[in-house]
Amino acid sequence: MNGWLHLVQRATGEALPLDRPPRPEWVRSAALVLDTAADTGGLPVDEVVTRRAWLSEALARHGLRPEDFAPSLRADDVVRACLALAGVTPAEAAGTPEDLKAELTAWREVVPVLP
């Protein structure tokens, strides 16, 4: 895992330098490393999902379309993977404020009695 993590960190660092706009060739490399790590089991799923989300969000912040760099950075797919990682369905995520308030109230009743 350390080798994969090193590759991902290097590629994403080069893709999104702090003092310059994103570098397309490194963005594509970062996405390819993440895709390969996911396909081979080289990194845990949560590591791949969160790094794809970070990369996708950073590109969007720069006004770029993440899916233009790699299909695996498509916003809808990245969001679905993040929701799945959190154990939340898209319907639950789209819940109304009233639904969320009711769920929070229910948790407030449960938490004090947990061991």
Residue frames as qw, qx, qy, qz and C-alpha x, y, z in Angstrom:
[[0.000, 0.885, 0.465, 0.000, 0.00, 0.00, 0.00],
 [0.343, -0.730, 0.060, 0.588, 2.83, 2.44, 0.76],
 [0.360, -0.054, 0.571, 0.736, 4.01, 2.36, -2.87],
 [0.083, 0.635, 0.659, 0.395, 0.53, 3.17, -4.15],
 [0.247, -0.880, -0.320, 0.250, 0.08, 5.90, -1.58],
 [0.397, -0.491, 0.261, 0.730, 3.38, 7.45, -2.59],
 [0.255, 0.221, 0.647, 0.684, 2.37, 7.42, -6.28],
 [0.062, -0.781, -0.594, -0.183, -1.02, 8.95, -5.52],
 [0.329, -0.821, -0.152, 0.441, 0.42, 11.65, -3.30],
 [0.378, -0.303, 0.401, 0.778, 3.08, 12.55, -5.84],
 [0.173, 0.376, 0.682, 0.603, 0.68, 12.62, -8.78],
 [0.132, -0.841, -0.520, -0.071, -2.01, 14.64, -6.99],
 [0.389, -0.711, -0.021, 0.586, 0.57, 17.07, -5.61],
 [0.293, -0.150, 0.502, 0.800, 1.95, 17.67, -9.09],
 [0.090, 0.547, 0.728, 0.404, -1.57, 17.84, -10.56],
 [0.212, -0.884, -0.348, -0.230, -2.72, 20.57, -8.21],
 [0.518, 0.085, -0.302, 0.796, 0.22, 22.77, -7.25],
 [0.211, -0.701, -0.497, 0.466, -0.60, 25.39, -4.64],
 [0.122, -0.617, 0.078, 0.774, 0.82, 28.30, -6.61],
 [0.125, 0.224, -0.618, -0.743, -0.40, 27.46, -10.13],
 [0.767, 0.121, -0.040, -0.629, -3.48, 26.21, -11.97],
 [0.870, -0.079, 0.481, -0.070, -3.98, 22.45, -12.30],
 [0.043, 0.531, -0.723, -0.440, -1.58, 20.65, -14.61],
 [0.830, 0.201, -0.081, -0.514, -3.67, 18.51, -17.01],
 [0.652, 0.350, -0.673, -0.007, -1.03, 15.85, -17.70],
 [0.085, 0.208, -0.819, 0.527, -0.57, 15.25, -13.97],
 [0.620, 0.007, 0.311, -0.721, -4.34, 15.26, -13.35],
 [0.841, 0.239, -0.347, -0.339, -4.69, 12.46, -15.89],
 [0.463, 0.319, -0.778, 0.278, -1.78, 10.60, -14.26],
 [0.241, -0.178, 0.654, -0.695, -3.31, 10.99, -10.79],
 [0.776, 0.096, 0.096, -0.616, -6.65, 9.66, -12.04],
 [0.768, 0.312, -0.546, -0.123, -4.93, 6.72, -13.76],
 [0.214, 0.288, -0.811, 0.462, -2.98, 5.85, -10.60],
 [0.475, -0.062, 0.504, -0.718, -6.20, 5.99, -8.55],
 [0.831, 0.206, -0.165, -0.489, -8.05, 3.85, -11.11],
 [0.641, 0.327, -0.690, 0.076, -5.27, 1.26, -11.17],
 [0.018, -0.240, 0.763, -0.600, -5.00, 1.19, -7.38],
 [0.660, 0.026, 0.300, -0.688, -8.77, 0.66, -7.17],
 [0.830, 0.287, -0.336, -0.341, -8.76, -2.07, -9.84],
 [0.613, 0.304, -0.695, 0.219, -5.87, -3.99, -8.28],
 [0.724, -0.618, -0.305, -0.005, -6.79, -3.48, -4.63],
 [0.588, 0.283, -0.293, 0.698, -3.58, -1.53, -4.13],
 [0.054, -0.191, 0.356, -0.913, -5.35, 0.99, -1.92],
 [0.110, 0.400, 0.826, -0.382, -8.41, 0.65, 0.31],
 [0.124, 0.648, 0.634, 0.403, -11.67, 1.76, -1.28],
 [0.217, -0.900, -0.308, 0.217, -12.10, 4.64, 1.17],
 [0.414, -0.512, 0.265, 0.705, -8.68, 6.02, 0.24],
 [0.274, 0.190, 0.642, 0.690, -9.46, 5.94, -3.49],
 [0.024, -0.763, -0.617, -0.192, -12.95, 7.39, -3.06],
 [0.279, -0.865, -0.183, 0.374, -11.87, 10.30, -0.88],
 [0.378, -0.399, 0.380, 0.744, -8.90, 11.17, -3.09],
 [0.210, 0.404, 0.676, 0.579, -11.08, 11.11, -6.21],
 [0.121, -0.865, -0.487, 0.015, -13.52, 13.41, -4.44],
 [0.365, -0.725, 0.051, 0.582, -10.73, 15.81, -3.46],
 [0.348, -0.116, 0.554, 0.747, -9.29, 15.85, -6.98],
 [0.111, 0.581, 0.698, 0.403, -12.69, 16.28, -8.62],
 [0.193, -0.891, -0.365, 0.190, -13.69, 19.10, -6.27],
 [0.385, -0.582, 0.202, 0.687, -10.37, 20.91, -6.74],
 [0.285, 0.140, 0.627, 0.711, -10.71, 20.79, -10.52],
 [0.017, -0.748, -0.622, -0.232, -14.28, 22.09, -10.34],
 [0.321, -0.807, -0.187, 0.460, -13.11, 24.92, -8.09],
 [0.292, -0.392, 0.404, 0.773, -10.79, 25.97, -10.90],
 [0.527, 0.535, 0.000, -0.661, -13.71, 26.00, -13.33],
 [0.230, 0.349, -0.838, -0.350, -12.67, 22.75, -14.99],
 [0.878, -0.041, -0.086, -0.468, -14.81, 19.71, -15.76],
 [0.483, -0.482, 0.728, -0.060, -13.26, 16.75, -13.90],
 [0.832, 0.230, 0.501, -0.062, -14.73, 14.21, -16.35],
 [0.555, 0.807, -0.192, -0.062, -12.73, 15.86, -19.15],
 [0.031, -0.697, 0.710, -0.093, -9.60, 14.48, -17.46],
 [0.098, 0.108, -0.989, 0.039, -10.85, 10.99, -16.59],
 [0.543, -0.352, -0.554, -0.525, -14.24, 9.25, -16.59],
 [0.586, -0.339, -0.669, 0.307, -13.66, 8.14, -12.98],
 [0.190, -0.153, -0.314, 0.918, -13.71, 11.81, -11.88],
 [0.226, -0.463, -0.526, -0.677, -17.26, 12.38, -13.14],
 [0.220, -0.314, 0.393, -0.836, -19.04, 14.32, -10.40],
 [0.799, -0.195, -0.103, -0.559, -22.12, 12.10, -10.22],
 [0.871, 0.046, -0.479, 0.100, -20.03, 8.95, -9.85],
 [0.328, 0.300, -0.558, 0.701, -17.73, 10.55, -7.29],
 [0.429, -0.313, 0.262, -0.806, -20.68, 11.72, -5.19],
 [0.893, -0.124, -0.248, -0.355, -22.38, 8.31, -5.38],
 [0.738, 0.147, -0.562, 0.344, -19.17, 6.61, -4.25],
 [0.058, 0.317, -0.491, 0.809, -18.82, 9.05, -1.33],
 [0.661, -0.261, 0.073, -0.699, -22.41, 8.48, -0.29],
 [0.911, -0.017, -0.399, -0.105, -21.95, 4.71, -0.50],
 [0.503, 0.261, -0.596, 0.569, -18.81, 4.97, 1.60],
 [0.185, -0.238, 0.431, -0.851, -20.81, 6.86, 4.23],
 [0.011, 0.275, 0.952, -0.137, -23.67, 4.37, 4.01],
 [0.281, 0.514, 0.301, -0.752, -26.11, 7.00, 2.76],
 [0.474, 0.460, 0.688, 0.300, -28.42, 6.57, -0.21],
 [0.142, 0.220, 0.273, 0.926, -28.96, 9.40, -2.70],
 [0.352, -0.652, -0.518, -0.427, -32.56, 9.63, -1.48],
 [0.595, -0.629, -0.355, 0.354, -31.40, 10.04, 2.11],
 [0.441, -0.155, 0.051, 0.883, -28.89, 12.69, 1.07],
 [0.047, -0.339, -0.388, -0.856, -31.64, 14.58, -0.74],
 [0.288, -0.575, -0.737, 0.208, -33.84, 14.50, 2.35],
 [0.072, -0.824, -0.204, -0.523, -35.69, 17.61, 3.32],
 [0.065, 0.466, -0.510, 0.720, -34.56, 19.72, 6.26],
 [0.712, -0.348, 0.158, -0.589, -37.57, 18.37, 8.16],
 [0.959, 0.035, -0.279, -0.006, -36.40, 14.80, 7.55],
 [0.553, 0.367, -0.486, 0.568, -32.92, 15.66, 8.73],
 [0.264, -0.485, 0.363, -0.750, -34.25, 17.46, 11.79],
 [0.885, -0.248, -0.005, -0.395, -36.36, 14.42, 12.71],
 [0.886, 0.155, -0.366, 0.236, -33.35, 12.13, 12.31],
 [0.253, 0.466, -0.472, 0.704, -31.19, 14.41, 14.47],
 [0.565, -0.436, 0.230, -0.661, -33.88, 14.43, 17.16],
 [0.971, -0.093, -0.165, -0.147, -34.00, 10.63, 17.09],
 [0.706, 0.301, -0.438, 0.468, -30.22, 10.41, 17.46],
 [0.085, -0.539, 0.396, -0.739, -30.29, 12.81, 20.40],
 [0.798, -0.351, 0.130, -0.472, -32.56, 10.34, 22.17],
 [0.973, 0.088, -0.202, 0.067, -30.39, 7.34, 21.32],
 [0.481, 0.581, -0.445, 0.483, -26.89, 8.71, 21.99],
 [0.318, -0.611, 0.464, -0.557, -27.26, 9.19, 25.78],
 [0.876, -0.233, 0.305, -0.293, -28.16, 5.53, 26.25],
 [0.808, 0.445, -0.376, 0.088, -25.34, 4.07, 24.16],
 [0.859, -0.418, -0.067, 0.288, -22.67, 2.19, 26.13]]
